[in-house]
Amino acid sequence: MNLFCRLFGHTWVPETRVPSTRWNTTKAGHTLTPTFGEEQVQHLEVCRRCGEEVPAGPRKHDADRPTVLAEAPGGEEEEEA
């Protein structure tokens, strides 16, 4: 904790950390497929001056993570005409 935070208090800024998306090629080498990390979505309050982190609660749409089937071509069923 630095001197400013001791005198005046922390300057809290909300921050969200989400799992990264990695793009890999198929065995053919010319089609990209997404791979999502297994980490959970994290919501934090971070002091911009000293870097202290305080966890915040989960949010409403945290469970709406993308899936490989939703992102992969042909993963969803197409409508017949």
Protein Blocks (a to p, Z undefined) as FASTA:
>chain_A
ZZklmmnopadddddddddddddddfkopaccddddfbdcddddddfknopacdddddfk
lmmcccfklmpghkaccddZZ
